[in-house]
Amino acid sequence: MEKRLEAIFKGHVQGVGFRFTVQSLAGKFDIKGFVENLGDGNVQIVAEGEEQELSAFLLAVRNSNLKNYIRDFEVSWPAPTGEFTEFFVRSGG
């Protein structure tokens, strides 16, 4: 069953290659969506796929070399929209 993951990562997460590392990690999972910088200094990930894939992806991000930059994160699971065809870096912030 398709799910949607929306996560906000807080800390020193901009200017450290966060978005491109997340995009690279996403390529290892069967997910679609985007990662973007937010104007408040945080980074947002929006992804859709099977719950197991999304959970494994989230864990991979949290346990990656980015973990030292992450102070906190918030996760929500709204209804999927099916709007994505790939995982990409979206310009923002």
C-alpha positions in Angstrom: 0.0 0.0 0.0 1.4 3.4 -1.0 2.2 5.9 1.7 3.5 9.4 1.8 6.3 10.5 4.1 6.8 14.2 4.9 9.8 14.9 7.1 11.5 18.2 8.3 15.1 17.9 9.3 16.4 20.6 11.7 20.0 21.5 12.7 22.9 22.5 10.5 21.3 20.9 7.5 21.9 23.4 4.7 25.2 24.0 3.0 26.5 20.6 3.9 25.4 18.5 0.9 22.3 17.3 2.7 20.0 17.4 -0.3 22.4 15.7 -2.7 23.2 13.0 -0.1 19.4 12.4 0.4 18.9 12.2 -3.4 21.7 9.6 -3.7 20.2 7.6 -0.8 16.8 7.7 -2.4 18.1 6.0 -5.5 18.6 2.9 -3.4 14.9 2.6 -2.6 11.7 2.3 -4.7 10.4 5.8 -3.8 9.5 9.0 -5.5 9.4 12.6 -4.3 11.8 15.4 -3.5 14.1 17.1 -1.0 14.4 20.8 -0.7 15.8 23.6 1.5 13.3 25.6 3.4 13.6 29.4 4.1 13.9 28.8 7.8 17.1 26.8 7.5 15.5 23.4 7.7 15.3 20.7 5.0 12.1 19.0 3.9 11.7 15.5 2.4 8.5 14.5 0.7 8.4 10.9 -0.6 5.9 8.3 -1.7 6.2 4.6 -1.9 5.6 1.4 0.1 5.7 2.0 3.9 8.6 -0.4 4.3 10.7 1.4 1.6 9.9 4.8 3.1 10.8 3.7 6.6 14.1 2.1 5.5 14.9 5.3 3.5 14.2 7.5 6.6 16.4 5.3 8.7 19.2 5.5 6.0 19.0 9.3 6.1 19.1 9.4 9.9 22.1 6.9 10.0 24.1 8.4 7.1 27.0 10.8 7.4 24.4 13.5 7.8 23.5 12.4 11.3 26.0 14.8 12.9 24.2 17.7 11.3 20.7 16.7 12.3 19.5 18.1 15.6 15.9 17.1 15.4 13.3 15.9 12.8 9.5 15.8 12.5 7.7 13.1 10.5 4.1 13.0 9.3 2.3 10.4 7.1 -0.4 12.2 5.1 -2.4 10.5 2.3 -0.3 9.9 -0.9 -1.1 12.0 -4.0 0.7 10.0 -6.7 2.1 13.2 -8.2 5.8 12.1 -8.5 7.6 10.2 -11.2 11.1 10.3 -9.7 13.0 11.5 -6.7 14.7 14.9 -7.2 16.2 17.9 -5.6 13.8 20.8 -5.6 15.1 24.3 -5.5 13.8 26.1 -2.5 14.7 28.2 0.5 
